[in-house]
Amino acid sequence: MPDAAVAARASDSTHSGTTQQVDVAVVGAGFAGLYLLHRLRKAGLSAVALEEGADVGGTWYWNRYPGARCDIQTIDYSYTFDPELDQAWTWSEKYATQPEILRYLGFVADRYDLRRDIRFGTKVTQATWNDATARWQISTNNGANVSCRYYIMATGCLSAPKPPEIDGAKDFKGQIYFTGRWPHQGVDLKGKRVAVIGTGSSGIQSIPLIAEQAAQLTVFQRTPNFALPAGNGPAPEDRKTYFETDRAAYREQARWSMAGVPYPQQTVVSWQLSDAERRERFEKAWAAGDLVHILTQLWADQAVDVDGNRLVADLIREKIGAVVKDPEIAAALAPHDHPFGAKRPCLDTNYYATYNRT
């Protein structure tokens, strides 16, 4: 029998040193944690979510750096478990910003009354399995301890930032910020000399906006990554029409697709296409500004064959060279160390063009 009655009695005294008894403890209140709470309730199980942050959102609560936004079209970066939720929320952009995604998750938490089972400001410090009771004993930083039958980590892969270990960093007299723990009140970089270390997703998103504020910006890069144009704006009309006309069919096709986006499985391989046909496909995908499209829809062998992949990578490197005016900088920004798609590509909103600033 679920421990709902016990959990209800224990919840009021959670922070007084008592141990809350539940069926399931979930760590994290981001996309996965919120959905888990909802499903566990529907299954008749008592559950509590332990969240280090002060509110829901997960990675979208912590990552508030300039330019933070989704790189999957937000129609697809949404919950699919409730058709009424689909109808109740409308995204304002093809690729939503961090504040809008955070509002969406808050909307979901309110709609399903999820916050009542979330312990905010609570970080798990230890979890021990007890063979005798067949339960997990979970200790937290604030004494809000939990005993549960099932212990589920909904922390994702972006929950623990890794500060760089740089000799002499402790002697630096200026301010140091990490994109994964950006101050919630924002940072005024106007007129500052700024250094950005890294050109992964957060670097590629933040560099153009930081460059607009800073008096001088220096980018330190170990390894370049591929970035594709976002072409952000309203949701594409064809996808929006498909979604609004038959939401169930849209979601079902997405569920059975390669990447959770309703694109068909590509069957044409690169060598079946002429140079002109390959370029035509590439230019159409490049103009569309869709990460999943260019990753999956050019030709079937682009992710499994070295030659098929090189054809895509060469075309992207050509695009980089066409945007960045300085040939040496363009060469430095063009990846050659990994196949396209072996690392998650990024979306470019004025990223490459920023290197033309003087």
N, C-alpha and C positions, 0 to 999 in steps of 0.2 A: 504494500500500500504506500502511495506517495507520502512524503513528509510534510504536506502542505500545512496541516494544523500546527505542527511543531514549528515550522518556519514562521508562521504568522505570529506565534507567541514570542519567538526569539527576535523578530525584526526590530521591535521597539528598543531593545537593549543591546543592539549589535555593537555599539561603540563603548559599552561599559565593561568589556572584558569577558562577556559570556561568549559561548560558541553557538553560532547559528546552525541549525540542522536542516539540511535540504537534500533533495535527490541529486541535484546537479549544481556544480559551481562552474561558471564560465568566466574566463579571464579576458577582459577587453569588451568595450562597448562601441566598436566601430561597426562596419557593415555586417561582418559575420556575427559578432556578439549580439547585436540587436535582433537579427533574424533568429538566432538560436533561442533567445528568450521567448520570442513569439511562438516558435514551434514547440518548445518544451512545455509551455503553458497549454497549448492545444492538445498535447499528448497527455495532459493531466499530471505532469510532474512539477514539483516545486523547484524553483531555480533562483539563483542569485548571480549577478554579474559583478565582478570586482574590477574597477576601472581606476587607473592611476590619475587620469585627468579629472578636471572639475566638471566636465559635461561629456555628452556623447560625441562621437565623431571619429575616434581612433586616430589614424594617421592624418585625417583632415582636421582634427582638433589641434594637433601639434604643428603641422606644416603650414605656416602662414607667411612664408617668405614671398617677396615680390614676384608676381607672375605665376604663382602656384595654381594649377588647374588640371583637369582630367585630360588624358590623352586618348581616351576611348570616347566615342560619341555618347553623350549623356543619355540618350534614349536607351542605349544598351548598358550604360553604367548605372543601372537602376534595379530595384527589387522587382521580381516578377511573380511573387507568390499571391498577390491580391489584385485582380483586375480593377477593383474600385480605387485602389491606390494609384494605379496608372492614370486613371481619369481625374483624380483629385490633384495631381501635381503636373505642372507644365514647366519644362526647362526653358530658360531664356536664350540659351546659346547652344551651338553644336558641341562645343567643349566648355563645360561649366567651370567657373572659377572656384577656388577653395571656399570663399564665403557662401556661395550658393549651394555647394555640396553639403557644407555644414548645416545650412538652413534646412536642406532636404532631410538629413538624418535627424535633426531636431523635430521636424514635422512628423516623421515616422514614429519617433519615440513618443510624441504626444498623442498621435492618432491611436496607438495601441497601448497607451498607458504603461510604457516600459520602464520609465524612470523609477517607479516605486520598488522595483526589484534590482536596482543598480546601486552599488556602494561606490560613490565617487571619492576621489582622493585616497584610494585604497590600493596599495601595492603589495602583491604577494611576496613574502620573504622566504617562505619555506612551505613545501608540500610533502607530506609523509604518508605512505600507505600503511594501514594497520591491518595485518592479516587476521587478527582475532575478531575484529568488528567488520572486516571487509569494507572499510571506508577510508576516504582520504581525510587527513587532518591538515587544514590549511591555516598558516599563520600569516598575518599581515602587519604592515608598518604601524597601524593605528589601533591594534588590539581587536579589530573586527574579525575574529577568527571564524572559520567555517568547517563543518564536518559534512561530507557529502559522499554519495555512492559513486558518482561519476564526476570527473574533473576534466574539463574541456578547455583547451587553449585556443582562444579566438584572437590571438595577438598579431597574426599576419607576419609578414617578413619585413615590415618597415617600422617596427615599434621601438627599436633600440638604436639610437644614433651612435656612431663610432667616431669620436673626435680624433683627428689626425695626430699621430705621435711625431711631433717635429722638434728636433733639438733647438733649444733656445726660445721656444714659444712662451715659456713662463716669464721670460725677460721682456716680452713685447709690452710696450707701455700703452698701446692703443686698445681699441675695443675689438673683441672677437665674438662673432656670432656663428651659430650653426643653423643651417636651413631647417633641419629637423626639430629644432627647438627655438624657432624665431619668436622674439618678444611679441606678445599679443597686442601691445599698444603700438607696434610698428617701430621702425628705426628711421631717423632722419639722416640721410647720407648726402644731403645737398652740400656741395662744395668740399667734400671729403676726398682724400686719396684712398682708394679702395682696392684691395686684392681679393680676387675670388679664386679659390683652389678647387679645381675639379670641373669637368665638363660632362657630367652625367645629366640626368633629368632635371634636378633642381638647379644646377649651374646653367644649363641651356635655357631654362625658363626665366631665371632671375637676372642673368647678365644683361639682356637688353634694357630692362627697367632700371637696374642699378646704373647703367651707363648714362641714362637720361638725367640722373641726379648728381652723380659723382663728378668732381672736378677732374679726376684722373682714375681710370680703371685699368688694372693689370690682371690678366687671366693666366693662372698657372695650370697647365694641362700635362698630365702624364700620357693619357691615351685618348685620342679623339673618338667620338661616337657619330654614327649616322643620325642625321636629323632631317625630317621630312616636313614640308610646309603644312601648317595647320589650316590655313584658309578659313579662320574662324568666322562665325556669323550665326544667323539663324539656322535651325536644323534644315538639312536638304529637303526640298519639297517632295521628292520621290519617296524618300524614306519616311518622312512625316505622314504622307498620304497613306502609304502601306500600313504604317503603325496605327493610324487613327481609323482606317477602314476595317481592318481585321486584326485587332490586337492579339487575339488568341493564336492565329496563324503565324503572326510575326514572332511571337515569343517561342512558339513551338519550333519554327525553323531555326531560330537562334540557339535553342537548347540542343539541337542535333548538329550544329555546325562545328567547325574546327576551333573557332575562337570565341564562341558565344555571341557572334554577330551574324545576322541572316544573309550570308553569302554562300553560293553553291560551291561544292568541291570542284576545284579547277582540274581539268583532265588534259588540256593541251600542254605538251612539253616544249621547251625552248627551241629545240632543233626542228620542230615542225613549223616554225614561224620564220619568215624572212626578216632581215634586219629592219626593213621598213615596218613590218607588222609588229615586231617587238617594240620598236620605238613608239609607234602609235599607241600601243597598250600602255606603255610606261608614261607617256605624256598625258594621257587621259587620267591615269591614276595620280600622277603628280599634281595635276590641276584640281583633282577632287579633294585633296587634303584629308585623306583617310588612312590612318596607320594600318588598320587591319586589311584594307583593300590592297594596299601595295605589298603587304607581307604575304598575302594568300592568293591574289587574283591575277597576277601577271602570267605565270606559267607554272605548271605543276611541279617541275623539278628545281625550282629556285631555292628550296630549303633542304634539298636532299642530294644535290649534285653540285660539285665544285664549279663546273663550267656554267651551269645554269644560274648559279648564284653570282658568279663573277660578272655575268652580263648585266644583272641588276646593279651591283655595286659600282661598276664602271659608269653606268648612266647617272647614278647619284653623285659620284665624284665629279663628273662632268658638270652637273648642276651647281655644285659647291664652287667650282672654279669660275663659273659664269657669274656668280653673285659677288664673291670676294675678289676685290680688285688687285690686291697685292699677291702675286703668284706664290711667294714664299709662305705667306700666312694661309693661303688657300691649300697649299700642299700639307701644311701642318694640321689643318682641320679635317683633312680627308683620311678616313680610316683605311689602313691596309693590314692591320694585325688580326682582324677577325672577319669571318664572312658576314654579310648583311643578314641580320636577324639572329645571329648567334648571341649577341647581346641585345637587350631590348632597345630598339631605336627610339628616338625622341621626336617630339614635334617642334617645329621651328616657327616662332612668331618673331620675326626680325632678328633672329639670332645671328645668322651669317652676315646680314647687312650691317650689324653693329660693328663688325671689324673694319668697316669702311669709314667709321667716324674719325675725325681728326681733332 
